[in-house]
Amino acid sequence: MFVYIWIMNVGSLSLQKITIMKASILLKVFFVLPLLLFADYILMAILGCTTCLFGLGEEFYCSSFCLAGKIILALSAIFFGYLIFPDIKAIFKLKKHGASA
């Protein structure tokens, strides 16, 4: 990581911009992703407590509840992919358009 930054030529992107982009990805992976997973956990716990309050049995938990959990987790994964895709695209764009030595 640091070796690549130091051997870049002067005409390429500045050190500060690369550091900010990598910090943005790290922030999203280590802060936003756990927060999103925690929100999923809380949402599923609320849904489970509510269905238990209404007296739904094992048949509901083995079918509809699992399906709802998979849908919520898939939507979270799509949302996280949407959040991180521009940063990853920018990194690959930097490597693609870098000046040759």
C-alpha positions as YAML, in Angstrom:
chain: A
units: angstrom
residues:
- id: 1
  name: MET
  ca: [0.00, 0.00, 0.00]
- id: 2
  name: PHE
  ca: [2.61, 2.56, 1.03]
- id: 3
  name: VAL
  ca: [5.13, 1.41, -1.57]
- id: 4
  name: TYR
  ca: [2.62, 2.10, -4.34]
- id: 5
  name: ILE
  ca: [2.02, 5.59, -2.99]
- id: 6
  name: TRP
  ca: [5.72, 6.49, -2.86]
- id: 7
  name: ILE
  ca: [6.61, 5.28, -6.37]
- id: 8
  name: MET
  ca: [3.80, 7.21, -8.06]
- id: 9
  name: ASN
  ca: [5.01, 9.87, -10.44]
- id: 10
  name: VAL
  ca: [4.24, 13.56, -10.00]
- id: 11
  name: GLY
  ca: [1.56, 13.67, -12.73]
- id: 12
  name: SER
  ca: [-0.66, 11.12, -11.00]
- id: 13
  name: LEU
  ca: [-3.11, 11.63, -8.19]
- id: 14
  name: SER
  ca: [-1.82, 13.27, -5.03]
- id: 15
  name: LEU
  ca: [-0.98, 11.38, -1.86]
- id: 16
  name: GLN
  ca: [-3.69, 13.19, 0.09]
- id: 17
  name: LYS
  ca: [-6.49, 12.14, -2.28]
- id: 18
  name: ILE
  ca: [-5.44, 8.48, -2.21]
- id: 19
  name: THR
  ca: [-5.31, 8.53, 1.59]
- id: 20
  name: ILE
  ca: [-8.79, 10.06, 1.78]
- id: 21
  name: MET
  ca: [-10.24, 7.47, -0.59]
- id: 22
  name: LYS
  ca: [-8.74, 4.58, 1.38]
- id: 23
  name: ALA
  ca: [-9.91, 6.13, 4.63]
- id: 24
  name: SER
  ca: [-13.42, 6.38, 3.17]
- id: 25
  name: ILE
  ca: [-13.43, 2.68, 2.32]
- id: 26
  name: LEU
  ca: [-12.09, 1.75, 5.74]
- id: 27
  name: LEU
  ca: [-14.70, 3.92, 7.43]
- id: 28
  name: LYS
  ca: [-17.48, 2.25, 5.50]
- id: 29
  name: VAL
  ca: [-16.19, -1.26, 6.14]
- id: 30
  name: PHE
  ca: [-15.42, -0.86, 9.84]
- id: 31
  name: PHE
  ca: [-18.16, 1.57, 10.88]
- id: 32
  name: VAL
  ca: [-21.08, 1.53, 8.43]
- id: 33
  name: LEU
  ca: [-21.16, -2.24, 7.84]
- id: 34
  name: PRO
  ca: [-21.32, -3.19, 11.55]
- id: 35
  name: LEU
  ca: [-23.90, -0.45, 12.12]
- id: 36
  name: LEU
  ca: [-25.98, -1.82, 9.26]
- id: 37
  name: LEU
  ca: [-25.73, -5.37, 10.58]
- id: 38
  name: PHE
  ca: [-26.67, -4.18, 14.07]
- id: 39
  name: ALA
  ca: [-29.74, -2.44, 12.62]
- id: 40
  name: ASP
  ca: [-30.68, -5.71, 10.88]
- id: 41
  name: TYR
  ca: [-30.30, -7.55, 14.17]
- id: 42
  name: ILE
  ca: [-32.50, -5.06, 16.02]
- id: 43
  name: LEU
  ca: [-35.12, -5.16, 13.24]
- id: 44
  name: MET
  ca: [-35.25, -8.96, 13.32]
- id: 45
  name: ALA
  ca: [-35.46, -8.95, 17.14]
- id: 46
  name: ILE
  ca: [-38.39, -6.51, 17.04]
- id: 47
  name: LEU
  ca: [-40.09, -8.60, 14.35]
- id: 48
  name: GLY
  ca: [-39.53, -11.78, 16.39]
- id: 49
  name: CYS
  ca: [-40.86, -10.23, 19.61]
- id: 50
  name: THR
  ca: [-43.90, -8.86, 17.82]
- id: 51
  name: THR
  ca: [-44.76, -12.19, 16.23]
- id: 52
  name: CYS
  ca: [-44.28, -13.94, 19.56]
- id: 53
  name: LEU
  ca: [-46.63, -11.41, 21.15]
- id: 54
  name: PHE
  ca: [-49.28, -12.27, 18.57]
- id: 55
  name: GLY
  ca: [-48.80, -15.99, 19.28]
- id: 56
  name: LEU
  ca: [-47.54, -17.20, 15.94]
- id: 57
  name: GLY
  ca: [-46.11, -20.69, 16.16]
- id: 58
  name: GLU
  ca: [-43.14, -22.67, 14.90]
- id: 59
  name: GLU
  ca: [-44.54, -22.87, 11.38]
- id: 60
  name: PHE
  ca: [-44.23, -19.10, 11.01]
- id: 61
  name: TYR
  ca: [-40.65, -19.03, 12.31]
- id: 62
  name: CYS
  ca: [-39.55, -21.83, 9.98]
- id: 63
  name: SER
  ca: [-41.02, -20.26, 6.86]
- id: 64
  name: SER
  ca: [-42.05, -16.61, 6.82]
- id: 65
  name: PHE
  ca: [-39.65, -15.34, 9.49]
- id: 66
  name: CYS
  ca: [-36.64, -16.94, 7.78]
- id: 67
  name: LEU
  ca: [-37.75, -15.54, 4.44]
- id: 68
  name: ALA
  ca: [-38.13, -12.05, 5.94]
- id: 69
  name: GLY
  ca: [-34.66, -12.34, 7.48]
- id: 70
  name: LYS
  ca: [-33.12, -13.33, 4.15]
- id: 71
  name: ILE
  ca: [-34.84, -10.43, 2.39]
- id: 72
  name: ILE
  ca: [-33.71, -7.91, 5.01]
- id: 73
  name: LEU
  ca: [-30.13, -9.21, 4.87]
- id: 74
  name: ALA
  ca: [-30.12, -9.16, 1.04]
- id: 75
  name: LEU
  ca: [-31.42, -5.57, 0.99]
- id: 76
  name: SER
  ca: [-28.70, -4.57, 3.45]
- id: 77
  name: ALA
  ca: [-26.03, -6.21, 1.30]
- id: 78
  name: ILE
  ca: [-27.33, -4.41, -1.80]
- id: 79
  name: PHE
  ca: [-27.36, -1.10, 0.08]
- id: 80
  name: PHE
  ca: [-23.80, -1.63, 1.34]
- id: 81
  name: GLY
  ca: [-22.67, -2.52, -2.16]
- id: 82
  name: TYR
  ca: [-24.29, 0.68, -3.40]
- id: 83
  name: LEU
  ca: [-22.41, 2.67, -0.75]
- id: 84
  name: ILE
  ca: [-18.97, 1.19, -1.38]
- id: 85
  name: PHE
  ca: [-19.13, 0.75, -5.19]
- id: 86
  name: PRO
  ca: [-18.07, 4.35, -6.08]
- id: 87
  name: ASP
  ca: [-14.96, 4.10, -3.89]
- id: 88
  name: ILE
  ca: [-13.89, 0.78, -5.37]
- id: 89
  name: LYS
  ca: [-14.60, 2.06, -8.86]
- id: 90
  name: ALA
  ca: [-12.43, 5.14, -8.20]
- id: 91
  name: ILE
  ca: [-9.51, 2.99, -7.03]
- id: 92
  name: PHE
  ca: [-9.65, 0.82, -10.14]
- id: 93
  name: LYS
  ca: [-9.99, 3.92, -12.28]
- id: 94
  name: LEU
  ca: [-6.79, 5.30, -10.71]
- id: 95
  name: LYS
  ca: [-4.90, 2.13, -11.52]
- id: 96
  name: LYS
  ca: [-6.26, 2.04, -15.06]
- id: 97
  name: HIS
  ca: [-5.38, 5.66, -15.90]
- id: 98
  name: GLY
  ca: [-2.05, 5.77, -14.08]
- id: 99
  name: ALA
  ca: [0.98, 6.98, -16.01]
- id: 100
  name: SER
  ca: [3.37, 4.31, -17.18]
- id: 101
  name: ALA
  ca: [6.93, 4.34, -15.89]
...
